[in-house]
């Protein structure tokens, strides 16, 4: 049975932020044992990739009480539980503790018009931003006693401030009755300074008067799982660790992506848009690097795609921006056909 909503507004997703700390005793193991335990953990996470989207981040150097974040998104709470259980059963499990864990779900915002796409955030679509900032959030009980129109006025100011910073993408998830906090908020960006300025400006908004708790705050650096695990053993480990395996994964049937169409898939935790341009397939990161617009919803023009959010145009073969405001290229992926299957391979840019 799905944990999705039954209110007719669409299926909701289950979200978990699992912050792990590695016992220092693990670093005293032999390099062979460390490598074996990292490989086993990576294999478990990959085995769940058809059910759980997992994004990995390193906190080495940003916090003293957590080393690794696994951001998990799926449809069923049971899949979150099973993944956690399998991780505990790996050779690395005995060396892992979890100082922080936050469970939440997606749902529509009551403060944004239902005609606005921002209100329909039932599905999270993580982008390719380098940094993720996460914290639990609790409002005062006085906030909920205010009339809705007063709360709406304050939230309109809050939303206006947030939209001044298009390089920062907000993901709001809800924990009422599921966990100790009311919300878990996460911000994706490539510009930490923009996030800092956004938070400072939000402190001056009236909504800040009704904040009861918005700590601890986690500054996370996006990495592939193997790379993130390498940071746990120290700087010398990455030199001897194997490079990412050239693993090909079937992500769709060819008939699902006819000429002139596009489709969003997930490959090893990444959200990828596949475009069929005259029978030739191109695979690129789905999120525009300017403000995280969904490129799969854009218009294809002469081998390029135009972002539906702000009009940036990208060459689908190279990922290079052809028109702004985006300035950074897209990540591109190897793609091939095998019988009727579409297979993705490692990023090539």
Secondary structure, 3 states (H helix, E strand, C coil): CCCCCCCCCCCCCEEEEEEEEECHHHHHCCHHHHHHHHHHHHHHHHHCCCCCEEEEEECECCECCCCEEEEEEECCHHHHHHHHHHHHCCCCHHHEEEEEEEEEECCCCCCCCCCCHHHHCCCCCCCCCCEEEEEEEEECHHHHHCCHHHHHHHHHHHHHHHCCCCCCEEEEEECCCCCCCCEEEEEEECCHHHHHHHHHHHHCCHHHHHEEECCCEEEEEECCHHHHHHCCCCCCHHHHCCCCCCCCEEEEEHHHCCCCCEEEEEECCEEEEEEEECCEEEEEECECCCCCCEHHHCEEECCEEECCCCCCEEECCCCCEEECCCCCCCCEEEEEEECCEEEEEEECC
